[in-house]
Amino acid sequence: MARSGRTSAGIAILGTGSCLPSHVVGNDEVGAAAGVTDEWIRRKTGIRNRRRVKPDEATSDLAIAAGRAAMEAAGVVAADLSLIVVATSTPDQPQPPTASVVADGLGAGHGAAAFDVNAVCSGFVFALNAAQHVLAGSDSPYALVIGADVYSRILDPADRRTAILFGDGAGAVVLGPARPGRGVLAGRLAGFGAERDLIEVPAGGSRLPASTETLAEGLHYFTMNGRGVRDFVNATVAPAITAFVEEAGFTARDVDHFVPHQANGRMLEDLSATIGIADGHTRFSYEDFGNTGAASVPVTLDRAARSGELDDGDLVLLAAFGGGMAMGLSLLRWQRPHPSLSTTYA
């Protein structure tokens, strides 16, 4: 288990942004193909709608829009960025990294380092931890961290275990210098490779390249063992969150805002109760957007920031888990963003 521990460099989130596609897909539409009803989906997951990209849109399009919104909120321009990290498991293409496309689209294609992180739904928190450490050891003050996924392109519409859960979206944050008493306090990353088969896309890589045979067998689709994931969250993620918060010198009751990966509404309700987060302190976006993969934590954080829920100095806990299996945690003192913060929700 990798621990970033306490940081003395003073790195904070200076602004947030998000981009959700304009096309809204309700439960009746996804349920018809998956053989389930709106009532069944809401009872099992709490999800009512999700967003889907248009045929000509890709992950980088959403990431660029979310990045622009975060930069505007932070009051920075492309020339200020020394680093761009995109967390995604649905890149535009295998090569080059989607972050390179994003850097060019934002006007930061000459000079800013750009790379992708694939830790599936944990990716944004992994990328946040990585970018924080890069900034802490350099003289360059600003980084853009984006979580973006277009899961609609890898879902089997007939698979009710996955098709009803996922939506497309992107969320972003700008990292930069923290004011005294603000910023990232601690982070932790962990992997559990022995359970990697709980979530996977079997074909399309070097072990099983895409072919007419793999397409015919549906091996290019996203698959998930939902019960196994729930057991993983209960047995591994919940106690790890509790230990992480306590080792940072706090208790769950000290957390003002818990921003978890929006995997499933019912799962999140159980997780919040298990770790002892006070009622009303968990932030949600799954009802409107579903599970947006690596985008779910930054999208939910951006929603909370733009609604005015986050006050300067609030204790914010980010927690993500996903394929690998992987888990990423981050604890921070919220630093009120630049006053230009404006919504991008459609």
FENLIN-V485659 format. One record per pair of residues at least 6 apart in sequence whose ideal C-beta (glycine too) atoms are under 8 Angstrom apart, sorted by the first residue. I is the first residue (numbers start at 0). J is the second residue. Records with the same first field share a line. If there is no record, write none. Layout:
# FENLIN-V485659
I->J, J
This chain:
# FENLIN-V485659
0->187, 188, 189
1->187, 188, 189
2->186, 187, 188
3->128, 131, 132, 185, 186, 187, 188
4->185, 186
5->184, 185, 247
6->131, 135, 182, 183, 184, 185, 186
7->135
8->131, 134, 135, 136
9->176, 177, 178, 179, 181, 182
10->131, 134, 135, 174, 175, 176, 177, 182, 183
11->174, 175, 176, 177, 178, 181, 182, 183, 331, 332, 334
12->172, 173, 174, 182, 300, 331, 333, 334, 336
13->72, 73, 74, 75, 141, 172, 173, 174, 175, 334, 336, 337
14->69, 70, 71, 72, 73, 74, 75, 172, 173, 336, 337, 340
15->68, 69, 72, 170, 171, 172, 173, 297, 300, 301, 304, 305, 336, 340
16->64, 65, 66, 67, 68, 69, 70, 71, 72, 170, 171, 172, 301, 343
17->65, 68, 168, 169, 170, 171, 294, 297, 298, 301, 302, 343, 344
18->61, 62, 64, 65, 68, 168, 169, 170, 343
19->50, 61, 166, 167, 168, 169, 288, 291, 298, 343, 344, 345
20->50, 51, 52, 53, 56, 61, 167, 168, 345
21->50, 345
22->50, 51, 52, 53
23->48, 49, 50
24->48, 49, 50, 51, 166
25->37, 47, 48
26->36, 37, 40, 41, 46, 47, 48, 163
27->37
29->40, 49, 156, 162, 163
30->36, 37, 39, 40, 163
32->156, 157, 162
33->156, 157, 158, 159, 162, 163
34->157, 159
35->159, 163
40->46, 163
41->47
43->163, 263, 265
44->163, 164, 263, 264, 265, 285
45->263, 264, 265, 268, 285, 286
46->163, 164, 263, 264, 285, 286, 289, 290
47->286, 287
48->166, 286, 287, 288, 289
49->165, 166, 167, 288, 289, 291
50->166, 167, 168, 288, 289, 291
51->151, 166, 167
52->60, 61, 149, 151, 152, 167
56->149
57->91, 149
58->85, 87, 89, 90, 91, 97, 147, 148, 149, 169
59->85, 91, 97, 100, 101, 104, 147
61->147, 149, 167, 168, 169, 294
62->85, 87, 97, 101, 145, 147, 169, 171
63->100, 101, 104, 105
64->169, 343
65->145, 147, 169, 170, 171, 294, 297, 301, 343
66->83, 101, 105, 143, 145, 169, 171
67->105
68->171, 301, 341, 343
69->143, 145, 171, 172, 173, 301
70->76, 77, 80, 105, 143, 173
71->339, 341
72->173, 304, 336, 337, 339, 340, 341
73->141, 173, 175, 336, 337
74->337, 339
75->141, 173, 175
77->105, 106, 107, 111
78->106, 107
79->140, 141
80->105, 107, 111, 141, 142, 143
81->110, 111, 112, 134, 137, 139, 140, 141, 142
82->111, 112, 113, 130, 133, 134, 139, 141, 142, 143
83->98, 101, 102, 105, 107, 111, 112, 113, 142, 143, 145
84->98, 113, 114, 115, 116, 126, 129, 130, 142, 143, 144, 145
85->96, 97, 98, 101, 113, 114, 115, 116, 126, 145, 146, 147
86->115, 116, 117, 118, 122, 123, 125, 126, 144, 145, 146, 147, 293
87->97, 115, 116, 117, 122, 146, 147, 148, 292, 293
88->117, 119, 120, 122, 148, 292, 293, 322
89->147, 148, 149, 150, 152, 153, 292
90->96, 97, 115, 117
91->97, 100
96->113, 114, 115
97->115, 147
98->113, 114, 115, 145
99->108, 113
101->113, 145
102->108, 111, 113
105->143
107->113, 143
116->122, 125, 126, 129
118->125, 293, 321, 322, 323, 325, 327
119->198, 292, 293, 321, 322, 323, 325
120->260, 262, 290, 292, 293, 295, 319, 320, 321, 322
121->260, 293, 319, 320, 321, 323, 325, 326, 327
122->146, 292, 293, 319, 321, 327
123->144, 145, 146, 170, 293, 294, 295, 296, 297, 319, 327
124->186, 188, 296, 317, 318, 319, 327, 328, 329
125->188, 325, 327
126->144, 145, 146
127->144, 172, 174, 186, 317, 327, 329
128->186, 188, 327, 329
130->142, 144, 174
131->174, 183, 186
133->142
134->140, 141, 142, 174, 175
140->175, 176
141->173, 174, 175
142->173, 174, 175
143->171, 172, 173, 174
144->171, 172, 173, 174, 297
145->169, 170, 171, 297
146->169, 170, 171, 292, 293, 294, 295, 296, 297, 298
147->168, 169, 170, 293, 294
148->167, 168, 169, 291, 292, 293, 294
149->167
150->165, 166, 167, 221, 290, 291, 292
151->165, 166, 167
153->200, 219, 220, 221
154->161, 162, 165, 220, 221
155->161, 162, 217, 220, 221
156->162
158->220, 222
160->223, 225
161->220, 221, 222, 223
164->262, 263, 289, 290
165->221, 289, 290, 291, 292
166->288, 289, 290, 291
167->291
168->288, 291, 294, 295, 298
169->291, 294, 297, 298
170->291, 294, 295, 296, 297, 298, 299, 300, 301
171->297, 301
172->297, 300
177->183, 334
178->334
180->312, 332
181->311, 312, 331, 332, 333, 334
182->331, 332, 334
183->329, 330, 331
184->247, 330, 331, 332
185->243, 246, 247, 328, 329, 330
186->327, 328, 329, 330
187->239, 243, 326, 327, 328, 329
188->325, 326, 327, 328
189->239, 325, 326, 327
190->323, 324, 325, 326
191->231, 235, 323, 324, 325, 326
192->323, 324
194->227, 231, 324
195->322, 323, 324
196->224
197->223, 224, 227, 228, 231, 322, 324
198->221, 222, 223, 224, 228, 321, 322, 323, 324
199->221, 222, 322
200->218, 219, 220, 221, 222
201->207, 213, 218, 219, 222
202->208, 209, 210, 213, 214, 216, 218, 219
203->209, 213, 218, 219
207->213, 218
209->219
213->219
225->263
228->262
229->263, 266
231->320, 324
232->262, 266, 270, 320
233->269, 270, 273
235->324, 326
236->270, 318, 320, 326
237->270, 273, 274
239->326, 328
240->270, 274, 316, 318, 328
241->251, 274, 275
243->328, 330
244->250, 251, 253, 254, 274, 316, 330
247->330
249->314, 330
250->275
251->274, 275, 276, 277
252->275, 277
253->314
254->276, 277, 280, 314, 315, 316
255->280, 310, 313, 314, 315, 333
256->280, 282, 303, 308, 309, 313, 314, 315, 316, 333
257->271, 276, 280, 281, 282, 316, 318
258->281, 282, 296, 299, 300, 303, 315, 316, 317, 318
259->267, 270, 271, 281, 296, 299, 317, 318, 319
260->290, 295, 296, 318, 319, 320, 321
261->267, 283, 284, 285, 288, 289, 290, 291, 295, 296, 298, 299
262->285, 290, 295, 320, 321
263->285, 290
264->283, 285, 286
267->281, 283, 285
271->280, 281
282->299, 300, 302, 303, 308
283->299
284->291, 295, 298, 299, 302
285->295
288->295, 298
291->298
292->321
293->319, 321
295->319
296->317, 318, 319
300->315, 317
302->344
303->309
304->336, 340
305->340, 341, 342, 344
309->315, 333, 335
310->333, 335
311->333, 334, 335
312->332, 333
313->332, 333
314->330, 331, 332, 333
315->330, 331, 332, 333
316->328, 329, 330
317->327, 328, 329, 330, 331
318->326, 327, 328
319->326, 327, 328
320->326, 327
